[in-house]
Amino acid sequence: MSTPATTQMHATIVVAVGVGLALMAIWAGLSQRGGGPYLGSVLDMRLDPPDGVMVSASVENQGTNPGRARCDIEAQDAAGSVLRSVTALSPEVAPGASVTFEGRLPGLTDLPRRVTLDCR
């Protein structure tokens, strides 16, 4: 009986690594589920020199399981055009509770007209 070819051994290793990565991705996705829906609101914004705006936000977990909200923070000008946008992950929020956190919008030297927060 002959031994497996080198390409067969490498293919087996590649498949094993791929399956391992897929299982880790599934596990990571499941660990983030269960919390929410989330209600987010902007509390305050202030200049963060030399080129940023620090946004204080609150997020409430309206669900029945603890979780972390992924929030899009968006700075807009007077016409409603997007100046900058970042995504921030909140600290863990217990069911029915709320937490405050800060996110930084880089590249802004003046306060935007409006900042929106969309959490999921």
Secondary structure, 3 states (H helix, E strand, C coil): CCCCCHHHHHHHHHHHHHHHHHHHHHHHHHHCCCECCEEEEEEEEEECCCCEEEEEEEEEECCCECECCEEEEEEECCCCCEEEEEEEECCCECCCCEEEEEEEEECCCCCCCEEEEEEC
